[in-house]
Amino acid sequence: MADTLKCDDCGQFATSEPGSSGARMYDFAAMEPDYDHFRCKRCTERLGPVHSNARPASGDMRGYEQVY
């Protein structure tokens, strides 16, 4: 069963169904994870997948962004 989350863009409760997206956001002043940004399927289709503000040295964003 998919997790029920609140979309950070439209505010509607949705599930992490195929087509939705999420990303870990960081607070660089504290140098630690701040929150996970979730975007529902409808907003992902309208706005594109959400992107993390992380900047890994390898450039590999797979651990920071996810399209379900």
N, CA, C, O and CB atoms as a CASP TS submission, in Angstrom:
PFRMAT TS
TARGET T0000
AUTHOR 0000-0000-0000
METHOD Language model
MODEL 1
PARENT N/A
ATOM      1  N   MET     1       0.843  -1.185   0.000  1.00  0.00           N
ATOM      2  CA  MET     1       0.000   0.000   0.000  1.00  0.00           C
ATOM      3  C   MET     1       0.887   1.247   0.000  1.00  0.00           C
ATOM      4  O   MET     1       1.918   1.286   0.672  1.00  0.00           O
ATOM      5  CB  MET     1      -0.959  -0.001   1.226  1.00  0.00           C
ATOM      6  N   ALA     2       0.485   2.238  -0.742  1.00  0.00           N
ATOM      7  CA  ALA     2       1.269   3.476  -0.859  1.00  0.00           C
ATOM      8  C   ALA     2       1.049   4.356   0.364  1.00  0.00           C
ATOM      9  O   ALA     2      -0.007   4.316   0.995  1.00  0.00           O
ATOM     10  CB  ALA     2       0.892   4.248  -2.148  1.00  0.00           C
ATOM     11  N   ASP     3       2.063   5.149   0.686  1.00  0.00           N
ATOM     12  CA  ASP     3       1.960   6.099   1.793  1.00  0.00           C
ATOM     13  C   ASP     3       1.040   7.244   1.407  1.00  0.00           C
ATOM     14  O   ASP     3       1.044   7.689   0.259  1.00  0.00           O
ATOM     15  CB  ASP     3       3.351   6.637   2.190  1.00  0.00           C
ATOM     16  N   THR     4       0.243   7.727   2.372  1.00  0.00           N
ATOM     17  CA  THR     4      -0.575   8.909   2.146  1.00  0.00           C
ATOM     18  C   THR     4       0.215  10.122   2.631  1.00  0.00           C
ATOM     19  O   THR     4       0.615  10.193   3.793  1.00  0.00           O
ATOM     20  CB  THR     4      -1.959   8.798   2.878  1.00  0.00           C
ATOM     21  N   LEU     5       0.431  11.062   1.736  1.00  0.00           N
ATOM     22  CA  LEU     5       1.227  12.243   2.009  1.00  0.00           C
ATOM     23  C   LEU     5       0.460  13.481   1.575  1.00  0.00           C
ATOM     24  O   LEU     5      -0.517  13.382   0.833  1.00  0.00           O
ATOM     25  CB  LEU     5       2.590  12.164   1.297  1.00  0.00           C
ATOM     26  N   LYS     6       0.898  14.641   2.032  1.00  0.00           N
ATOM     27  CA  LYS     6       0.287  15.895   1.618  1.00  0.00           C
ATOM     28  C   LYS     6       1.188  16.543   0.577  1.00  0.00           C
ATOM     29  O   LYS     6       2.384  16.715   0.810  1.00  0.00           O
ATOM     30  CB  LYS     6       0.059  16.846   2.835  1.00  0.00           C
ATOM     31  N   CYS     7       0.623  16.901  -0.565  1.00  0.00           N
ATOM     32  CA  CYS     7       1.382  17.536  -1.634  1.00  0.00           C
ATOM     33  C   CYS     7       1.800  18.933  -1.170  1.00  0.00           C
ATOM     34  O   CYS     7       0.968  19.717  -0.715  1.00  0.00           O
ATOM     35  CB  CYS     7       0.545  17.607  -2.953  1.00  0.00           C
ATOM     36  N   ASP     8       3.093  19.237  -1.288  1.00  0.00           N
ATOM     37  CA  ASP     8       3.610  20.535  -0.867  1.00  0.00           C
ATOM     38  C   ASP     8       3.253  21.650  -1.842  1.00  0.00           C
ATOM     39  O   ASP     8       3.441  22.824  -1.523  1.00  0.00           O
ATOM     40  CB  ASP     8       5.107  20.463  -0.706  1.00  0.00           C
ATOM     41  N   ASP     9       2.740  21.308  -3.028  1.00  0.00           N
ATOM     42  CA  ASP     9       2.403  22.322  -4.017  1.00  0.00           C
ATOM     43  C   ASP     9       0.917  22.679  -4.025  1.00  0.00           C
ATOM     44  O   ASP     9       0.575  23.860  -4.065  1.00  0.00           O
ATOM     45  CB  ASP     9       2.815  21.851  -5.382  1.00  0.00           C
ATOM     46  N   CYS    10       0.020  21.676  -3.987  1.00  0.00           N
ATOM     47  CA  CYS    10      -1.423  21.978  -4.025  1.00  0.00           C
ATOM     48  C   CYS    10      -2.101  21.789  -2.672  1.00  0.00           C
ATOM     49  O   CYS    10      -3.220  22.264  -2.479  1.00  0.00           O
ATOM     50  CB  CYS    10      -2.110  21.099  -5.057  1.00  0.00           C
ATOM     51  N   GLY    11      -1.450  21.106  -1.730  1.00  0.00           N
ATOM     52  CA  GLY    11      -2.005  20.929  -0.393  1.00  0.00           C
ATOM     53  C   GLY    11      -2.957  19.764  -0.246  1.00  0.00           C
ATOM     54  O   GLY    11      -3.452  19.513   0.852  1.00  0.00           O
ATOM     55  N   GLN    12      -3.229  19.040  -1.329  1.00  0.00           N
ATOM     56  CA  GLN    12      -4.141  17.906  -1.261  1.00  0.00           C
ATOM     57  C   GLN    12      -3.418  16.679  -0.720  1.00  0.00           C
ATOM     58  O   GLN    12      -2.221  16.502  -0.948  1.00  0.00           O
ATOM     59  CB  GLN    12      -4.741  17.608  -2.644  1.00  0.00           C
ATOM     60  N   PHE    13      -4.155  15.833   0.000  1.00  0.00           N
ATOM     61  CA  PHE    13      -3.597  14.560   0.438  1.00  0.00           C
ATOM     62  C   PHE    13      -3.620  13.608  -0.748  1.00  0.00           C
ATOM     63  O   PHE    13      -4.618  13.522  -1.463  1.00  0.00           O
ATOM     64  CB  PHE    13      -4.391  13.971   1.654  1.00  0.00           C
ATOM     65  N   ALA    14      -2.530  12.903  -0.954  1.00  0.00           N
ATOM     66  CA  ALA    14      -2.392  11.990  -2.084  1.00  0.00           C
ATOM     67  C   ALA    14      -1.538  10.816  -1.648  1.00  0.00           C
ATOM     68  O   ALA    14      -1.025  10.791  -0.529  1.00  0.00           O
ATOM     69  CB  ALA    14      -1.771  12.704  -3.320  1.00  0.00           C
ATOM     70  N   THR    15      -1.390   9.850  -2.528  1.00  0.00           N
ATOM     71  CA  THR    15      -0.540   8.702  -2.246  1.00  0.00           C
ATOM     72  C   THR    15       0.718   8.788  -3.101  1.00  0.00           C
ATOM     73  O   THR    15       0.755   9.495  -4.108  1.00  0.00           O
ATOM     74  CB  THR    15      -1.295   7.372  -2.509  1.00  0.00           C
ATOM     75  N   SER    16       1.732   8.067  -2.688  1.00  0.00           N
ATOM     76  CA  SER    16       2.969   8.014  -3.464  1.00  0.00           C
ATOM     77  C   SER    16       2.778   7.013  -4.603  1.00  0.00           C
ATOM     78  O   SER    16       3.499   6.021  -4.712  1.00  0.00           O
ATOM     79  CB  SER    16       4.192   7.617  -2.561  1.00  0.00           C
ATOM     80  N   GLU    17       1.790   7.302  -5.446  1.00  0.00           N
ATOM     81  CA  GLU    17       1.448   6.434  -6.570  1.00  0.00           C
ATOM     82  C   GLU    17       2.399   6.682  -7.742  1.00  0.00           C
ATOM     83  O   GLU    17       3.089   7.701  -7.767  1.00  0.00           O
ATOM     84  CB  GLU    17      -0.016   6.662  -7.006  1.00  0.00           C
ATOM     85  N   PRO    18       2.443   5.777  -8.700  1.00  0.00           N
ATOM     86  CA  PRO    18       3.283   6.004  -9.874  1.00  0.00           C
ATOM     87  C   PRO    18       2.953   7.352 -10.514  1.00  0.00           C
ATOM     88  O   PRO    18       1.789   7.675 -10.749  1.00  0.00           O
ATOM     89  CB  PRO    18       3.101   4.867 -10.897  1.00  0.00           C
ATOM     90  N   GLY    19       3.989   8.123 -10.789  1.00  0.00           N
ATOM     91  CA  GLY    19       3.816   9.448 -11.374  1.00  0.00           C
ATOM     92  C   GLY    19       4.015  10.577 -10.386  1.00  0.00           C
ATOM     93  O   GLY    19       4.216  11.718 -10.801  1.00  0.00           O
ATOM     94  N   SER    20       3.966  10.298  -9.074  1.00  0.00           N
ATOM     95  CA  SER    20       4.241  11.332  -8.071  1.00  0.00           C
ATOM     96  C   SER    20       5.753  11.388  -7.852  1.00  0.00           C
ATOM     97  O   SER    20       6.481  10.508  -8.310  1.00  0.00           O
ATOM     98  CB  SER    20       3.479  11.041  -6.718  1.00  0.00           C
ATOM     99  N   SER    21       6.226  12.424  -7.151  1.00  0.00           N
ATOM    100  CA  SER    21       7.671  12.571  -6.959  1.00  0.00           C
ATOM    101  C   SER    21       7.983  13.132  -5.580  1.00  0.00           C
ATOM    102  O   SER    21       7.122  13.713  -4.919  1.00  0.00           O
ATOM    103  CB  SER    21       8.268  13.478  -8.042  1.00  0.00           C
ATOM    104  N   GLY    22       9.213  12.949  -5.165  1.00  0.00           N
ATOM    105  CA  GLY    22       9.650  13.453  -3.870  1.00  0.00           C
ATOM    106  C   GLY    22      11.138  13.741  -3.886  1.00  0.00           C
ATOM    107  O   GLY    22      11.878  13.182  -4.696  1.00  0.00           O
ATOM    108  N   ALA    23      11.576  14.616  -2.988  1.00  0.00           N
ATOM    109  CA  ALA    23      12.992  14.945  -2.897  1.00  0.00           C
ATOM    110  C   ALA    23      13.328  15.387  -1.477  1.00  0.00           C
ATOM    111  O   ALA    23      12.517  16.025  -0.806  1.00  0.00           O
ATOM    112  CB  ALA    23      13.366  16.048  -3.914  1.00  0.00           C
ATOM    113  N   ARG    24      14.521  15.043  -1.034  1.00  0.00           N
ATOM    114  CA  ARG    24      15.026  15.463   0.270  1.00  0.00           C
ATOM    115  C   ARG    24      15.622  16.854   0.115  1.00  0.00           C
ATOM    116  O   ARG    24      16.459  17.082  -0.758  1.00  0.00           O
ATOM    117  CB  ARG    24      16.085  14.451   0.832  1.00  0.00           C
ATOM    118  N   MET    25      15.183  17.796   0.974  1.00  0.00           N
ATOM    119  CA  MET    25      15.670  19.168   0.935  1.00  0.00           C
ATOM    120  C   MET    25      16.573  19.403   2.144  1.00  0.00           C
ATOM    121  O   MET    25      16.319  18.876   3.227  1.00  0.00           O
ATOM    122  CB  MET    25      14.486  20.184   0.915  1.00  0.00           C
ATOM    123  N   TYR    26      17.617  20.191   1.954  1.00  0.00           N
ATOM    124  CA  TYR    26      18.631  20.404   2.992  1.00  0.00           C
ATOM    125  C   TYR    26      18.696  21.851   3.437  1.00  0.00           C
ATOM    126  O   TYR    26      18.478  22.780   2.659  1.00  0.00           O
ATOM    127  CB  TYR    26      19.990  19.966   2.495  1.00  0.00           C
ATOM    128  N   ASP    27      19.007  22.012   4.721  1.00  0.00           N
ATOM    129  CA  ASP    27      19.278  23.319   5.316  1.00  0.00           C
ATOM    130  C   ASP    27      20.797  23.435   5.363  1.00  0.00           C
ATOM    131  O   ASP    27      21.448  22.772   6.170  1.00  0.00           O
ATOM    132  CB  ASP    27      18.616  23.479   6.766  1.00  0.00           C
ATOM    133  N   PHE    28      21.357  24.268   4.508  1.00  0.00           N
ATOM    134  CA  PHE    28      22.810  24.340   4.419  1.00  0.00           C
ATOM    135  C   PHE    28      23.442  25.139   5.553  1.00  0.00           C
ATOM    136  O   PHE    28      24.647  25.028   5.777  1.00  0.00           O
ATOM    137  CB  PHE    28      23.205  24.943   3.105  1.00  0.00           C
ATOM    138  N   ALA    29      22.665  25.936   6.272  1.00  0.00           N
ATOM    139  CA  ALA    29      23.203  26.622   7.447  1.00  0.00           C
ATOM    140  C   ALA    29      23.504  25.603   8.546  1.00  0.00           C
ATOM    141  O   ALA    29      24.539  25.682   9.207  1.00  0.00           O
ATOM    142  CB  ALA    29      22.208  27.700   7.960  1.00  0.00           C
ATOM    143  N   ALA    30      22.590  24.644   8.735  1.00  0.00           N
ATOM    144  CA  ALA    30      22.778  23.600   9.742  1.00  0.00           C
ATOM    145  C   ALA    30      23.485  22.375   9.157  1.00  0.00           C
ATOM    146  O   ALA    30      23.909  21.486   9.897  1.00  0.00           O
ATOM    147  CB  ALA    30      21.428  23.190  10.334  1.00  0.00           C
ATOM    148  N   MET    31      23.612  22.330   7.818  1.00  0.00           N
ATOM    149  CA  MET    31      24.254  21.208   7.123  1.00  0.00           C
ATOM    150  C   MET    31      23.592  19.867   7.449  1.00  0.00           C
ATOM    151  O   MET    31      24.265  18.880   7.746  1.00  0.00           O
ATOM    152  CB  MET    31      25.733  21.149   7.486  1.00  0.00           C
ATOM    153  N   GLU    32      22.263  19.856   7.386  1.00  0.00           N
ATOM    154  CA  GLU    32      21.530  18.619   7.647  1.00  0.00           C
ATOM    155  C   GLU    32      20.222  18.613   6.879  1.00  0.00           C
ATOM    156  O   GLU    32      19.770  19.665   6.426  1.00  0.00           O
ATOM    157  CB  GLU    32      21.267  18.448   9.151  1.00  0.00           C
ATOM    158  N   PRO    33      19.588  17.422   6.719  1.00  0.00           N
ATOM    159  CA  PRO    33      18.300  17.356   6.033  1.00  0.00           C
ATOM    160  C   PRO    33      17.264  18.199   6.770  1.00  0.00           C
ATOM    161  O   PRO    33      17.201  18.193   7.999  1.00  0.00           O
ATOM    162  CB  PRO    33      17.820  15.895   5.916  1.00  0.00           C
ATOM    163  N   ASP    34      16.455  18.922   6.003  1.00  0.00           N
ATOM    164  CA  ASP    34      15.450  19.805   6.585  1.00  0.00           C
ATOM    165  C   ASP    34      14.043  19.195   6.477  1.00  0.00           C
ATOM    166  O   ASP    34      13.321  19.118   7.471  1.00  0.00           O
ATOM    167  CB  ASP    34      15.487  21.178   5.892  1.00  0.00           C
ATOM    168  N   TYR    35      13.661  18.764   5.273  1.00  0.00           N
ATOM    169  CA  TYR    35      12.348  18.158   5.072  1.00  0.00           C
ATOM    170  C   TYR    35      12.335  17.406   3.751  1.00  0.00           C
ATOM    171  O   TYR    35      13.238  17.555   2.928  1.00  0.00           O
ATOM    172  CB  TYR    35      11.230  19.230   5.101  1.00  0.00           C
ATOM    173  N   ASP    36      11.294  16.592   3.559  1.00  0.00           N
ATOM    174  CA  ASP    36      11.085  15.890   2.292  1.00  0.00           C
ATOM    175  C   ASP    36       9.958  16.589   1.549  1.00  0.00           C
ATOM    176  O   ASP    36       8.847  16.697   2.068  1.00  0.00           O
ATOM    177  CB  ASP    36      10.756  14.371   2.520  1.00  0.00           C
ATOM    178  N   HIS    37      10.232  17.060   0.350  1.00  0.00           N
ATOM    179  CA  HIS    37       9.231  17.729  -0.482  1.00  0.00           C
ATOM    180  C   HIS    37       8.521  16.656  -1.293  1.00  0.00           C
ATOM    181  O   HIS    37       9.168  15.885  -2.002  1.00  0.00           O
ATOM    182  CB  HIS    37       9.882  18.818  -1.420  1.00  0.00           C
ATOM    183  N   PHE    38       7.181  16.598  -1.197  1.00  0.00           N
ATOM    184  CA  PHE    38       6.383  15.623  -1.939  1.00  0.00           C
ATOM    185  C   PHE    38       5.516  16.369  -2.935  1.00  0.00           C
ATOM    186  O   PHE    38       4.961  17.423  -2.622  1.00  0.00           O
ATOM    187  CB  PHE    38       5.508  14.754  -0.981  1.00  0.00           C
ATOM    188  N   ARG    39       5.402  15.821  -4.133  1.00  0.00           N
ATOM    189  CA  ARG    39       4.550  16.394  -5.175  1.00  0.00           C
ATOM    190  C   ARG    39       3.645  15.285  -5.702  1.00  0.00           C
ATOM    191  O   ARG    39       4.134  14.245  -6.143  1.00  0.00           O
ATOM    192  CB  ARG    39       5.406  17.031  -6.335  1.00  0.00           C
ATOM    193  N   CYS    40       2.329  15.498  -5.658  1.00  0.00           N
ATOM    194  CA  CYS    40       1.365  14.490  -6.107  1.00  0.00           C
ATOM    195  C   CYS    40       1.489  14.263  -7.619  1.00  0.00           C
ATOM    196  O   CYS    40       2.187  15.004  -8.311  1.00  0.00           O
ATOM    197  CB  CYS    40      -0.078  14.921  -5.745  1.00  0.00           C
ATOM    198  N   LYS    41       0.812  13.247  -8.111  1.00  0.00           N
ATOM    199  CA  LYS    41       0.877  12.900  -9.527  1.00  0.00           C
ATOM    200  C   LYS    41       0.405  14.059 -10.395  1.00  0.00           C
ATOM    201  O   LYS    41       1.041  14.379 -11.400  1.00  0.00           O
ATOM    202  CB  LYS    41       0.038  11.653  -9.810  1.00  0.00           C
ATOM    203  N   ARG    42      -0.700  14.690 -10.020  1.00  0.00           N
ATOM    204  CA  ARG    42      -1.239  15.798 -10.819  1.00  0.00           C
ATOM    205  C   ARG    42      -0.257  16.961 -10.901  1.00  0.00           C
ATOM    206  O   ARG    42      -0.044  17.517 -11.979  1.00  0.00           O
ATOM    207  CB  ARG    42      -2.564  16.280 -10.229  1.00  0.00           C
ATOM    208  N   CYS    43       0.342  17.335  -9.771  1.00  0.00           N
ATOM    209  CA  CYS    43       1.302  18.444  -9.757  1.00  0.00           C
ATOM    210  C   CYS    43       2.604  18.056 -10.455  1.00  0.00           C
ATOM    211  O   CYS    43       3.236  18.899 -11.090  1.00  0.00           O
ATOM    212  CB  CYS    43       1.591  18.883  -8.314  1.00  0.00           C
ATOM    213  N   THR    44       3.016  16.783 -10.344  1.00  0.00           N
ATOM    214  CA  THR    44       4.218  16.329 -11.044  1.00  0.00           C
ATOM    215  C   THR    44       4.005  16.421 -12.550  1.00  0.00           C
ATOM    216  O   THR    44       4.912  16.823 -13.279  1.00  0.00           O
ATOM    217  CB  THR    44       4.580  14.880 -10.635  1.00  0.00           C
ATOM    218  N   GLU    45       2.808  16.049 -13.026  1.00  0.00           N
ATOM    219  CA  GLU    45       2.504  16.160 -14.456  1.00  0.00           C
ATOM    220  C   GLU    45       2.495  17.620 -14.896  1.00  0.00           C
ATOM    221  O   GLU    45       2.953  17.945 -15.992  1.00  0.00           O
ATOM    222  CB  GLU    45       1.149  15.505 -14.772  1.00  0.00           C
ATOM    223  N   ARG    46       1.976  18.494 -14.045  1.00  0.00           N
ATOM    224  CA  ARG    46       1.849  19.918 -14.374  1.00  0.00           C
ATOM    225  C   ARG    46       3.172  20.668 -14.248  1.00  0.00           C
ATOM    226  O   ARG    46       3.493  21.500 -15.097  1.00  0.00           O
ATOM    227  CB  ARG    46       0.813  20.565 -13.474  1.00  0.00           C
ATOM    228  N   LEU    47       3.953  20.378 -13.186  1.00  0.00           N
ATOM    229  CA  LEU    47       5.162  21.143 -12.869  1.00  0.00           C
ATOM    230  C   LEU    47       6.468  20.395 -13.121  1.00  0.00           C
ATOM    231  O   LEU    47       7.542  20.997 -13.117  1.00  0.00           O
ATOM    232  CB  LEU    47       5.116  21.563 -11.444  1.00  0.00           C
ATOM    233  N   GLY    48       6.378  19.098 -13.337  1.00  0.00           N
ATOM    234  CA  GLY    48       7.579  18.265 -13.471  1.00  0.00           C
ATOM    235  C   GLY    48       7.973  17.722 -12.108  1.00  0.00           C
ATOM    236  O   GLY    48       7.460  18.176 -11.085  1.00  0.00           O
ATOM    237  N   PRO    49       8.883  16.753 -12.085  1.00  0.00           N
ATOM    238  CA  PRO    49       9.297  16.170 -10.804  1.00  0.00           C
ATOM    239  C   PRO    49      10.033  17.187  -9.940  1.00  0.00           C
ATOM    240  O   PRO    49      10.748  18.053 -10.444  1.00  0.00           O
ATOM    241  CB  PRO    49      10.188  14.947 -11.038  1.00  0.00           C
ATOM    242  N   VAL    50       9.844  17.065  -8.643  1.00  0.00           N
ATOM    243  CA  VAL    50      10.514  17.962  -7.699  1.00  0.00           C
ATOM    244  C   VAL    50      11.999  17.603  -7.640  1.00  0.00           C
ATOM    245  O   VAL    50      12.359  16.428  -7.720  1.00  0.00           O
ATOM    246  CB  VAL    50       9.863  17.871  -6.278  1.00  0.00           C
ATOM    247  N   HIS    51      12.858  18.611  -7.500  1.00  0.00           N
ATOM    248  CA  HIS    51      14.303  18.410  -7.450  1.00  0.00           C
ATOM    249  C   HIS    51      14.844  18.804  -6.080  1.00  0.00           C
ATOM    250  O   HIS    51      14.399  19.783  -5.480  1.00  0.00           O
ATOM    251  CB  HIS    51      15.004  19.221  -8.559  1.00  0.00           C
ATOM    252  N   SER    52      15.800  18.033  -5.600  1.00  0.00           N
ATOM    253  CA  SER    52      16.456  18.309  -4.327  1.00  0.00           C
ATOM    254  C   SER    52      17.464  19.439  -4.499  1.00  0.00           C
ATOM    255  O   SER    52      17.971  19.678  -5.595  1.00  0.00           O
ATOM    256  CB  SER    52      17.151  17.042  -3.782  1.00  0.00           C
ATOM    257  N   ASN    53      17.741  20.127  -3.401  1.00  0.00           N
ATOM    258  CA  ASN    53      18.778  21.156  -3.421  1.00  0.00           C
ATOM    259  C   ASN    53      20.136  20.587  -3.003  1.00  0.00           C
ATOM    260  O   ASN    53      21.091  21.342  -2.822  1.00  0.00           O
ATOM    261  CB  ASN    53      18.389  22.317  -2.500  1.00  0.00           C
ATOM    262  N   ALA    54      20.229  19.268  -2.849  1.00  0.00           N
ATOM    263  CA  ALA    54      21.502  18.617  -2.497  1.00  0.00           C
ATOM    264  C   ALA    54      22.492  18.753  -3.645  1.00  0.00           C
ATOM    265  O   ALA    54      22.102  18.814  -4.811  1.00  0.00           O
ATOM    266  CB  ALA    54      21.282  17.119  -2.152  1.00  0.00           C
ATOM    267  N   ARG    55      23.761  18.799  -3.308  1.00  0.00           N
ATOM    268  CA  ARG    55      24.822  18.885  -4.308  1.00  0.00           C
ATOM    269  C   ARG    55      25.908  17.853  -3.988  1.00  0.00           C
ATOM    270  O   ARG    55      26.975  18.208  -3.488  1.00  0.00           O
ATOM    271  CB  ARG    55      25.424  20.322  -4.355  1.00  0.00           C
ATOM    272  N   PRO    56      25.630  16.557  -4.279  1.00  0.00           N
ATOM    273  CA  PRO    56      26.629  15.538  -3.988  1.00  0.00           C
ATOM    274  C   PRO    56      27.847  15.695  -4.900  1.00  0.00           C
ATOM    275  O   PRO    56      27.715  16.094  -6.057  1.00  0.00           O
ATOM    276  CB  PRO    56      26.022  14.136  -4.145  1.00  0.00           C
ATOM    277  N   ALA    57      29.015  15.383  -4.381  1.00  0.00           N
ATOM    278  CA  ALA    57      30.259  15.507  -5.143  1.00  0.00           C
ATOM    279  C   ALA    57      30.241  14.639  -6.398  1.00  0.00           C
ATOM    280  O   ALA    57      30.826  15.004  -7.417  1.00  0.00           O
ATOM    281  CB  ALA    57      31.451  15.129  -4.271  1.00  0.00           C
ATOM    282  N   SER    58      29.574  13.496  -6.325  1.00  0.00           N
ATOM    283  CA  SER    58      29.526  12.588  -7.470  1.00  0.00           C
ATOM    284  C   SER    58      28.525  13.047  -8.526  1.00  0.00           C
ATOM    285  O   SER    58      28.583  12.594  -9.669  1.00  0.00           O
ATOM    286  CB  SER    58      29.176  11.186  -7.008  1.00  0.00           C
ATOM    287  N   GLY    59      27.608  13.941  -8.156  1.00  0.00           N
ATOM    288  CA  GLY    59      26.560  14.380  -9.075  1.00  0.00           C
ATOM    289  C   GLY    59      25.408  13.401  -9.185  1.00  0.00           C
ATOM    290  O   GLY    59      24.461  13.660  -9.927  1.00  0.00           O
ATOM    291  N   ASP    60      25.455  12.286  -8.474  1.00  0.00           N
ATOM    292  CA  ASP    60      24.420  11.258  -8.513  1.00  0.00           C
ATOM    293  C   ASP    60      23.278  11.645  -7.579  1.00  0.00           C
ATOM    294  O   ASP    60      23.443  11.617  -6.359  1.00  0.00           O
ATOM    295  CB  ASP    60      25.000   9.877  -8.123  1.00  0.00           C
ATOM    296  N   MET    61      22.130  12.003  -8.131  1.00  0.00           N
ATOM    297  CA  MET    61      20.987  12.469  -7.330  1.00  0.00           C
ATOM    298  C   MET    61      20.020  11.346  -6.956  1.00  0.00           C
ATOM    299  O   MET    61      18.986  11.623  -6.348  1.00  0.00           O
ATOM    300  CB  MET    61      20.236  13.544  -8.087  1.00  0.00           C
ATOM    301  N   ARG    62      20.317  10.089  -7.298  1.00  0.00           N
ATOM    302  CA  ARG    62      19.386   8.987  -7.020  1.00  0.00           C
ATOM    303  C   ARG    62      19.019   8.836  -5.564  1.00  0.00           C
ATOM    304  O   ARG    62      17.901   8.413  -5.268  1.00  0.00           O
ATOM    305  CB  ARG    62      19.966   7.712  -7.497  1.00  0.00           C
ATOM    306  N   GLY    63      19.891   9.155  -4.654  1.00  0.00           N
ATOM    307  CA  GLY    63      19.597   9.035  -3.237  1.00  0.00           C
ATOM    308  C   GLY    63      18.826  10.220  -2.672  1.00  0.00           C
ATOM    309  O   GLY    63      18.412  10.193  -1.513  1.00  0.00           O
ATOM    310  N   TYR    64      18.630  11.250  -3.471  1.00  0.00           N
ATOM    311  CA  TYR    64      18.008  12.487  -2.990  1.00  0.00           C
ATOM    312  C   TYR    64      16.674  12.792  -3.657  1.00  0.00           C
ATOM    313  O   TYR    64      15.849  13.505  -3.087  1.00  0.00           O
ATOM    314  CB  TYR    64      18.944  13.640  -3.206  1.00  0.00           C
ATOM    315  N   GLU    65      16.453  12.266  -4.851  1.00  0.00           N
ATOM    316  CA  GLU    65      15.214  12.497  -5.601  1.00  0.00           C
ATOM    317  C   GLU    65      14.598  11.170  -5.997  1.00  0.00           C
ATOM    318  O   GLU    65      15.302  10.191  -6.244  1.00  0.00           O
ATOM    319  CB  GLU    65      15.476  13.363  -6.855  1.00  0.00           C
ATOM    320  N   GLN    66      13.257  11.149  -6.054  1.00  0.00           N
ATOM    321  CA  GLN    66      12.578   9.908  -6.428  1.00  0.00           C
ATOM    322  C   GLN    66      11.323  10.237  -7.200  1.00  0.00           C
ATOM    323  O   GLN    66      10.545  11.106  -6.807  1.00  0.00           O
ATOM    324  CB  GLN    66      12.242   9.057  -5.187  1.00  0.00           C
ATOM    325  N   VAL    67      11.129   9.523  -8.323  1.00  0.00           N
ATOM    326  CA  VAL    67       9.861   9.546  -9.039  1.00  0.00           C
ATOM    327  C   VAL    67       9.273   8.170  -8.825  1.00  0.00           C
ATOM    328  O   VAL    67       9.871   7.162  -9.202  1.00  0.00           O
ATOM    329  CB  VAL    67      10.029   9.901 -10.586  1.00  0.00           C
ATOM    330  N   TYR    68       8.091   8.130  -8.216  1.00  0.00           N
ATOM    331  CA  TYR    68       7.468   6.848  -7.865  1.00  0.00           C
ATOM    332  C   TYR    68       6.894   6.154  -9.084  1.00  0.00           C
ATOM    333  O   TYR    68       6.334   5.063  -8.968  1.00  0.00           O
ATOM    334  CB  TYR    68       6.371   7.055  -6.829  1.00  0.00           C
TER
END
